[in-house]
Amino acid sequence: MILLSTAPSDKALNLANELIDKKAAVCVNLVPNINSVYVWKGEKISDNESLLIIKGKFKKVHKIFKNSHPYEVFELAKINAKFNKKYAIWLKSTLKKGKKC
């Protein structure tokens, strides 16, 4: 239920809000000002991005990202995590009911 992605810093908040508004996620943490270095189309790129830590449903987040994420090839990684009991209950029940956090 933890998903990771990156986005341009000026687009990350809009993506987070869309995920919450469309009930694909119950919470999105934004970690601003990370520097990502990667290879794109044979060139080394260095970009200022934000990290999105998403508590949500992979399929719903992926569907939204296909239409809204600004990158031609975006990252969406799922991490299996174990949560403390009360948080896990809140997270599962909120996702199930489609509530916002």
N, CA, C and O atoms as a GROMACS GRO file, in nm:
protein
  404
    1MET      N    1   0.080  -0.120   0.000
    1MET     CA    2   0.000   0.000   0.000
    1MET      C    3   0.084   0.126   0.000
    1MET      O    4   0.030   0.236  -0.012
    2ILE      N    5   0.213   0.112   0.014
    2ILE     CA    6   0.300   0.229  -0.002
    2ILE      C    7   0.350   0.229  -0.145
    2ILE      O    8   0.407   0.131  -0.192
    3LEU      N    9   0.328   0.339  -0.212
    3LEU     CA   10   0.374   0.355  -0.349
    3LEU      C   11   0.469   0.473  -0.353
    3LEU      O   12   0.450   0.572  -0.282
    4LEU      N   13   0.571   0.463  -0.436
    4LEU     CA   14   0.667   0.572  -0.452
    4LEU      C   15   0.667   0.620  -0.595
    4LEU      O   16   0.653   0.541  -0.689
    5SER      N   17   0.682   0.750  -0.612
    5SER     CA   18   0.696   0.807  -0.743
    5SER      C   19   0.772   0.939  -0.730
    5SER      O   20   0.785   0.993  -0.620
    6THR      N   21   0.819   0.988  -0.840
    6THR     CA   22   0.878   1.122  -0.844
    6THR      C   23   0.805   1.203  -0.950
    6THR      O   24   0.744   1.148  -1.042
    7ALA      N   25   0.812   1.333  -0.933
    7ALA     CA   26   0.749   1.424  -1.030
    7ALA      C   27   0.824   1.556  -1.023
    7ALA      O   28   0.890   1.586  -0.924
    8PRO      N   29   0.813   1.636  -1.128
    8PRO     CA   30   0.871   1.769  -1.122
    8PRO      C   31   0.814   1.843  -1.001
    8PRO      O   32   0.695   1.832  -0.970
    9SER      N   33   0.898   1.917  -0.933
    9SER     CA   34   0.855   1.984  -0.810
    9SER      C   35   0.732   2.072  -0.828
    9SER      O   36   0.650   2.084  -0.737
   10ASP      N   37   0.719   2.133  -0.946
   10ASP     CA   38   0.605   2.222  -0.968
   10ASP      C   39   0.476   2.147  -1.002
   10ASP      O   40   0.371   2.209  -1.015
   11LYS      N   41   0.483   2.014  -1.019
   11LYS     CA   42   0.364   1.934  -1.053
   11LYS      C   43   0.323   1.839  -0.941
   11LYS      O   44   0.211   1.788  -0.943
   12ALA      N   45   0.409   1.815  -0.844
   12ALA     CA   46   0.386   1.713  -0.742
   12ALA      C   47   0.261   1.739  -0.659
   12ALA      O   48   0.184   1.647  -0.634
   13LEU      N   49   0.241   1.862  -0.616
   13LEU     CA   50   0.124   1.893  -0.533
   13LEU      C   51  -0.005   1.870  -0.610
   13LEU      O   52  -0.102   1.819  -0.554
   14ASN      N   53  -0.008   1.907  -0.737
   14ASN     CA   54  -0.128   1.883  -0.818
   14ASN      C   55  -0.157   1.734  -0.829
   14ASN      O   56  -0.272   1.693  -0.819
   15LEU      N   57  -0.054   1.653  -0.850
   15LEU     CA   58  -0.073   1.508  -0.858
   15LEU      C   59  -0.126   1.454  -0.725
   15LEU      O   60  -0.219   1.374  -0.724
   16ALA      N   61  -0.067   1.499  -0.614
   16ALA     CA   62  -0.111   1.453  -0.483
   16ALA      C   63  -0.258   1.487  -0.460
   16ALA      O   64  -0.335   1.404  -0.413
   17ASN      N   65  -0.296   1.609  -0.492
   17ASN     CA   66  -0.435   1.650  -0.474
   17ASN      C   67  -0.530   1.568  -0.561
   17ASN      O   68  -0.639   1.531  -0.517
   18GLU      N   69  -0.489   1.540  -0.683
   18GLU     CA   70  -0.574   1.460  -0.771
   18GLU      C   71  -0.592   1.318  -0.717
   18GLU      O   72  -0.702   1.263  -0.723
   19LEU      N   73  -0.485   1.260  -0.665
   19LEU     CA   74  -0.495   1.126  -0.607
   19LEU      C   75  -0.592   1.123  -0.489
   19LEU      O   76  -0.670   1.029  -0.474
   20ILE      N   77  -0.585   1.225  -0.406
   20ILE     CA   78  -0.676   1.233  -0.291
   20ILE      C   79  -0.819   1.259  -0.338
   20ILE      O   80  -0.912   1.192  -0.294
   21ASP      N   81  -0.837   1.356  -0.426
   21ASP     CA   82  -0.970   1.393  -0.473
   21ASP      C   83  -1.041   1.278  -0.544
   21ASP      O   84  -1.163   1.264  -0.533
   22LYS      N   85  -0.965   1.197  -0.617
   22LYS     CA   86  -1.024   1.085  -0.691
   22LYS      C   87  -1.023   0.956  -0.610
   22LYS      O   88  -1.053   0.848  -0.663
   23LYS      N   89  -0.987   0.967  -0.482
   23LYS     CA   90  -0.991   0.855  -0.388
   23LYS      C   91  -0.903   0.738  -0.429
   23LYS      O   92  -0.936   0.622  -0.400
   24ALA      N   93  -0.794   0.767  -0.495
   24ALA     CA   94  -0.694   0.664  -0.528
   24ALA      C   95  -0.596   0.647  -0.413
   24ALA      O   96  -0.530   0.544  -0.402
   25ALA      N   97  -0.588   0.749  -0.327
   25ALA     CA   98  -0.497   0.747  -0.213
   25ALA      C   99  -0.565   0.813  -0.094
   25ALA      O  100  -0.653   0.898  -0.110
   26VAL      N  101  -0.523   0.772   0.026
   26VAL     CA  102  -0.575   0.836   0.146
   26VAL      C  103  -0.477   0.936   0.204
   26VAL      O  104  -0.514   1.020   0.286
   27CYS      N  105  -0.351   0.927   0.161
   27CYS     CA  106  -0.251   1.021   0.208
   27CYS      C  107  -0.133   1.021   0.111
   27CYS      O  108  -0.093   0.915   0.062
   28VAL      N  109  -0.079   1.138   0.084
   28VAL     CA  110   0.040   1.150   0.001
   28VAL      C  111   0.137   1.243   0.072
   28VAL      O  112   0.104   1.358   0.101
   29ASN      N  113   0.255   1.193   0.101
   29ASN     CA  114   0.360   1.276   0.159
   29ASN      C  115   0.448   1.325   0.046
   29ASN      O  116   0.487   1.248  -0.042
   30LEU      N  117   0.479   1.453   0.047
   30LEU     CA  118   0.566   1.512  -0.054
   30LEU      C  119   0.700   1.547   0.010
   30LEU      O  120   0.706   1.617   0.111
   31VAL      N  121   0.805   1.497  -0.049
   31VAL     CA  122   0.940   1.530  -0.005
   31VAL      C  123   1.000   1.616  -0.116
   31VAL      O  124   1.038   1.565  -0.220
   32PRO      N  125   1.007   1.747  -0.092
   32PRO     CA  126   1.051   1.838  -0.198
   32PRO      C  127   1.203   1.842  -0.214
   32PRO      O  128   1.278   1.796  -0.129
   33ASN      N  129   1.242   1.897  -0.326
   33ASN     CA  130   1.382   1.930  -0.351
   33ASN      C  131   1.478   1.812  -0.344
   33ASN      O  132   1.583   1.820  -0.280
   34ILE      N  133   1.443   1.705  -0.411
   34ILE     CA  134   1.540   1.597  -0.426
   34ILE      C  135   1.605   1.612  -0.563
   34ILE      O  136   1.541   1.658  -0.658
   35ASN      N  137   1.728   1.574  -0.573
   35ASN     CA  138   1.798   1.583  -0.700
   35ASN      C  139   1.808   1.441  -0.757
   35ASN      O  140   1.870   1.354  -0.696
   36SER      N  141   1.749   1.418  -0.871
   36SER     CA  142   1.752   1.287  -0.936
   36SER      C  143   1.847   1.292  -1.055
   36SER      O  144   1.842   1.385  -1.136
   37VAL      N  145   1.934   1.193  -1.063
   37VAL     CA  146   2.026   1.181  -1.175
   37VAL      C  147   1.993   1.050  -1.244
   37VAL      O  148   1.990   0.944  -1.180
   38TYR      N  149   1.967   1.056  -1.374
   38TYR     CA  150   1.925   0.937  -1.448
   38TYR      C  151   1.961   0.952  -1.596
   38TYR      O  152   1.999   1.060  -1.641
   39VAL      N  153   1.949   0.842  -1.668
   39VAL     CA  154   1.976   0.842  -1.812
   39VAL      C  155   1.842   0.842  -1.884
   39VAL      O  156   1.757   0.757  -1.858
   40TRP      N  157   1.825   0.936  -1.976
   40TRP     CA  158   1.704   0.944  -2.057
   40TRP      C  159   1.743   0.967  -2.201
   40TRP      O  160   1.806   1.067  -2.235
   41LYS      N  161   1.704   0.873  -2.286
   41LYS     CA  162   1.733   0.879  -2.429
   41LYS      C  163   1.882   0.900  -2.456
   41LYS      O  164   1.922   0.980  -2.540
   42GLY      N  165   1.963   0.824  -2.380
   42GLY     CA  166   2.107   0.825  -2.399
   42GLY      C  167   2.182   0.940  -2.335
   42GLY      O  168   2.304   0.948  -2.347
   43GLU      N  169   2.112   1.029  -2.267
   43GLU     CA  170   2.178   1.143  -2.202
   43GLU      C  171   2.162   1.136  -2.051
   43GLU      O  172   2.058   1.095  -2.000
   44LYS      N  173   2.266   1.178  -1.980
   44LYS     CA  174   2.256   1.187  -1.835
   44LYS      C  175   2.183   1.316  -1.800
   44LYS      O  176   2.219   1.424  -1.846
   45ILE      N  177   2.081   1.302  -1.716
   45ILE     CA  178   1.996   1.416  -1.677
   45ILE      C  179   2.006   1.434  -1.526
   45ILE      O  180   2.016   1.336  -1.452
   46SER      N  181   2.003   1.557  -1.482
   46SER     CA  182   1.995   1.589  -1.340
   46SER      C  183   1.878   1.686  -1.322
   46SER      O  184   1.881   1.797  -1.374
   47ASP      N  185   1.777   1.641  -1.248
   47ASP     CA  186   1.656   1.721  -1.231
   47ASP      C  187   1.623   1.742  -1.084
   47ASP      O  188   1.653   1.658  -0.999
   48ASN      N  189   1.560   1.855  -1.055
   48ASN     CA  190   1.503   1.880  -0.924
   48ASN      C  191   1.361   1.826  -0.926
   48ASN      O  192   1.279   1.866  -1.009
   49GLU      N  193   1.332   1.735  -0.835
   49GLU     CA  194   1.202   1.671  -0.831
   49GLU      C  195   1.150   1.668  -0.688
   49GLU      O  196   1.218   1.709  -0.593
   50SER      N  197   1.028   1.617  -0.675
   50SER     CA  198   0.972   1.586  -0.545
   50SER      C  199   0.943   1.436  -0.542
   50SER      O  200   0.906   1.377  -0.643
   51LEU      N  201   0.961   1.376  -0.425
   51LEU     CA  202   0.928   1.236  -0.404
   51LEU      C  203   0.786   1.230  -0.349
   51LEU      O  204   0.754   1.300  -0.253
   52LEU      N  205   0.702   1.147  -0.408
   52LEU     CA  206   0.568   1.126  -0.358
   52LEU      C  207   0.564   0.990  -0.288
   52LEU      O  208   0.594   0.887  -0.350
   53ILE      N  209   0.528   0.991  -0.161
   53ILE     CA  210   0.509   0.869  -0.084
   53ILE      C  211   0.357   0.855  -0.070
   53ILE      O  212   0.293   0.931   0.003
   54ILE      N  213   0.303   0.758  -0.140
   54ILE     CA  214   0.158   0.747  -0.156
   54ILE      C  215   0.106   0.627  -0.078
   54ILE      O  216   0.158   0.516  -0.092
   55LYS      N  217   0.003   0.650   0.002
   55LYS     CA  218  -0.068   0.539   0.066
   55LYS      C  219  -0.198   0.524  -0.012
   55LYS      O  220  -0.293   0.600   0.008
   56GLY      N  221  -0.201   0.425  -0.100
   56GLY     CA  222  -0.316   0.413  -0.187
   56GLY      C  223  -0.320   0.282  -0.261
   56GLY      O  224  -0.249   0.187  -0.226
   57LYS      N  225  -0.402   0.278  -0.362
   57LYS     CA  226  -0.424   0.158  -0.442
   57LYS      C  227  -0.348   0.169  -0.574
   57LYS      O  228  -0.366   0.265  -0.650
   58PHE      N  229  -0.262   0.070  -0.600
   58PHE     CA  230  -0.174   0.075  -0.715
   58PHE      C  231  -0.252   0.096  -0.845
   58PHE      O  232  -0.219   0.186  -0.923
   59LYS      N  233  -0.354   0.016  -0.869
   59LYS     CA  234  -0.427   0.024  -0.996
   59LYS      C  235  -0.490   0.161  -1.017
   59LYS      O  236  -0.486   0.216  -1.127
   60LYS      N  237  -0.549   0.217  -0.912
   60LYS     CA  238  -0.613   0.348  -0.924
   60LYS      C  239  -0.509   0.458  -0.946
   60LYS      O  240  -0.529   0.547  -1.029
   61VAL      N  241  -0.400   0.451  -0.872
   61VAL     CA  242  -0.294   0.552  -0.888
   61VAL      C  243  -0.235   0.542  -1.029
   61VAL      O  244  -0.215   0.644  -1.094
   62HIS      N  245  -0.209   0.421  -1.075
   62HIS     CA  246  -0.153   0.402  -1.209
   62HIS      C  247  -0.245   0.459  -1.316
   62HIS      O  248  -0.199   0.526  -1.408
   63LYS      N  249  -0.373   0.435  -1.304
   63LYS     CA  250  -0.470   0.486  -1.402
   63LYS      C  251  -0.468   0.639  -1.407
   63LYS      O  252  -0.470   0.698  -1.515
   64ILE      N  253  -0.463   0.702  -1.291
   64ILE     CA  254  -0.457   0.849  -1.286
   64ILE      C  255  -0.325   0.899  -1.344
   64ILE      O  256  -0.323   0.996  -1.420
   65PHE      N  257  -0.215   0.834  -1.308
   65PHE     CA  258  -0.085   0.876  -1.358
   65PHE      C  259  -0.076   0.865  -1.509
   65PHE      O  260  -0.013   0.949  -1.573
   66LYS      N  261  -0.139   0.762  -1.569
   66LYS     CA  262  -0.135   0.748  -1.714
   66LYS      C  263  -0.191   0.872  -1.784
   66LYS      O  264  -0.148   0.906  -1.894
   67ASN      N  265  -0.286   0.937  -1.721
   67ASN     CA  266  -0.348   1.055  -1.781
   67ASN      C  267  -0.290   1.188  -1.730
   67ASN      O  268  -0.296   1.288  -1.801
   68SER      N  269  -0.235   1.189  -1.609
   68SER     CA  270  -0.199   1.316  -1.546
   68SER      C  271  -0.051   1.337  -1.520
   68SER      O  272  -0.006   1.452  -1.508
   69HIS      N  273   0.026   1.230  -1.511
   69HIS     CA  274   0.168   1.247  -1.478
   69HIS      C  275   0.239   1.310  -1.597
   69HIS      O  276   0.217   1.268  -1.711
   70PRO      N  277   0.324   1.410  -1.574
   70PRO     CA  278   0.387   1.481  -1.685
   70PRO      C  279   0.498   1.402  -1.757
   70PRO      O  280   0.538   1.440  -1.867
   71TYR      N  281   0.548   1.295  -1.696
   71TYR     CA  282   0.656   1.220  -1.759
   71TYR      C  283   0.602   1.119  -1.860
   71TYR      O  284   0.499   1.055  -1.836
   72GLU      N  285   0.671   1.106  -1.971
   72GLU     CA  286   0.637   1.006  -2.071
   72GLU      C  287   0.648   0.865  -2.011
   72GLU      O  288   0.564   0.779  -2.038
   73VAL      N  289   0.752   0.844  -1.931
   73VAL     CA  290   0.772   0.719  -1.858
   73VAL      C  291   0.784   0.756  -1.711
   73VAL      O  292   0.888   0.807  -1.668
   74PHE      N  293   0.680   0.729  -1.634
   74PHE     CA  294   0.683   0.764  -1.492
   74PHE      C  295   0.714   0.640  -1.408
   74PHE      O  296   0.693   0.526  -1.450
   75GLU      N  297   0.765   0.666  -1.291
   75GLU     CA  298   0.794   0.559  -1.194
   75GLU      C  299   0.675   0.544  -1.101
   75GLU      O  300   0.620   0.643  -1.053
   76LEU      N  301   0.636   0.420  -1.077
   76LEU     CA  302   0.539   0.390  -0.972
   76LEU      C  303   0.580   0.257  -0.913
   76LEU      O  304   0.561   0.151  -0.973
   77ALA      N  305   0.637   0.262  -0.793
   77ALA     CA  306   0.689   0.143  -0.727
   77ALA      C  307   0.604   0.111  -0.605
   77ALA      O  308   0.569   0.199  -0.527
   78LYS      N  309   0.573  -0.017  -0.590
   78LYS     CA  310   0.495  -0.062  -0.474
   78LYS      C  311   0.589  -0.126  -0.374
   78LYS      O  312   0.674  -0.208  -0.409
   79ILE      N  313   0.574  -0.085  -0.249
   79ILE     CA  314   0.656  -0.141  -0.142
   79ILE      C  315   0.562  -0.214  -0.046
   79ILE      O  316   0.466  -0.156   0.004
   80ASN      N  317   0.593  -0.338  -0.020
   80ASN     CA  318   0.516  -0.411   0.080
   80ASN      C  319   0.566  -0.368   0.217
   80ASN      O  320   0.686  -0.374   0.245
   81ALA      N  321   0.474  -0.325   0.301
   81ALA     CA  322   0.513  -0.273   0.431
   81ALA      C  323   0.422  -0.330   0.539
   81ALA      O  324   0.308  -0.368   0.514
   82LYS      N  325   0.474  -0.336   0.658
   82LYS     CA  326   0.396  -0.375   0.774
   82LYS      C  327   0.376  -0.250   0.859
   82LYS      O  328   0.471  -0.179   0.891
   83PHE      N  329   0.250  -0.224   0.894
   83PHE     CA  330   0.216  -0.104   0.970
   83PHE      C  331   0.178  -0.142   1.113
   83PHE      O  332   0.139  -0.256   1.140
   84ASN      N  333   0.188  -0.044   1.203
   84ASN     CA  334   0.135  -0.068   1.336
   84ASN      C  335  -0.016  -0.090   1.324
   84ASN      O  336  -0.079  -0.040   1.230
   85LYS      N  337  -0.073  -0.164   1.418
   85LYS     CA  338  -0.210  -0.214   1.407
   85LYS      C  339  -0.314  -0.105   1.384
   85LYS      O  340  -0.396  -0.116   1.293
   86LYS      N  341  -0.313   0.000   1.465
   86LYS     CA  342  -0.415   0.105   1.452
   86LYS      C  343  -0.404   0.177   1.317
   86LYS      O  344  -0.506   0.208   1.255
   87TYR      N  345  -0.282   0.204   1.273
   87TYR     CA  346  -0.264   0.272   1.144
   87TYR      C  347  -0.311   0.182   1.031
   87TYR      O  348  -0.377   0.228   0.938
   88ALA      N  349  -0.278   0.053   1.038
   88ALA     CA  350  -0.319  -0.041   0.934
   88ALA      C  351  -0.471  -0.051   0.924
   88ALA      O  352  -0.526  -0.057   0.814
   89ILE      N  353  -0.538  -0.053   1.038
   89ILE     CA  354  -0.685  -0.058   1.039
   89ILE      C  355  -0.741   0.068   0.975
   89ILE      O  356  -0.831   0.060   0.891
   90TRP      N  357  -0.689   0.185   1.012
   90TRP     CA  358  -0.736   0.311   0.953
   90TRP      C  359  -0.711   0.312   0.803
   90TRP      O  360  -0.800   0.348   0.725
   91LEU      N  361  -0.591   0.273   0.763
   91LEU     CA  362  -0.554   0.277   0.622
   91LEU      C  363  -0.645   0.186   0.539
   91LEU      O  364  -0.700   0.229   0.437
   92LYS      N  365  -0.661   0.062   0.581
   92LYS     CA  366  -0.744  -0.032   0.506
   92LYS      C  367  -0.890   0.011   0.503
   92LYS      O  368  -0.954   0.004   0.398
   93SER      N  369  -0.942   0.055   0.615
   93SER     CA  370  -1.083   0.094   0.617
   93SER      C  371  -1.108   0.221   0.534
   93SER      O  372  -1.212   0.234   0.470
   94THR      N  373  -1.015   0.312   0.536
   94THR     CA  374  -1.030   0.436   0.460
   94THR      C  375  -1.021   0.408   0.311
   94THR      O  376  -1.099   0.462   0.233
   95LEU      N  377  -0.926   0.325   0.270
   95LEU     CA  378  -0.916   0.289   0.128
   95LEU      C  379  -1.040   0.214   0.082
   95LEU      O  380  -1.090   0.237  -0.028
   96LYS      N  381  -1.089   0.127   0.165
   96LYS     CA  382  -1.207   0.048   0.132
   96LYS      C  383  -1.331   0.136   0.111
   96LYS      O  384  -1.411   0.114   0.021
   97LYS      N  385  -1.343   0.237   0.198
   97LYS     CA  386  -1.459   0.326   0.191
   97LYS      C  387  -1.439   0.441   0.093
   97LYS      O  388  -1.534   0.514   0.063
   98GLY      N  389  -1.317   0.457   0.043
   98GLY     CA  390  -1.290   0.566  -0.051
   98GLY      C  391  -1.289   0.702   0.015
   98GLY      O  392  -1.319   0.803  -0.049
   99LYS      N  393  -1.255   0.707   0.145
   99LYS     CA  394  -1.250   0.835   0.215
   99LYS      C  395  -1.119   0.908   0.190
   99LYS      O  396  -1.021   0.848   0.147
  100LYS      N  397  -1.119   1.035   0.217
  100LYS     CA  398  -0.996   1.115   0.212
  100LYS      C  399  -0.933   1.118   0.349
  100LYS      O  400  -1.001   1.101   0.450
  101CYS      N  401  -0.800   1.142   0.353
  101CYS     CA  402  -0.737   1.157   0.483
  101CYS      C  403  -0.735   1.303   0.522
  101CYS      O  404  -0.686   1.338   0.629
   0.00000   0.00000   0.00000
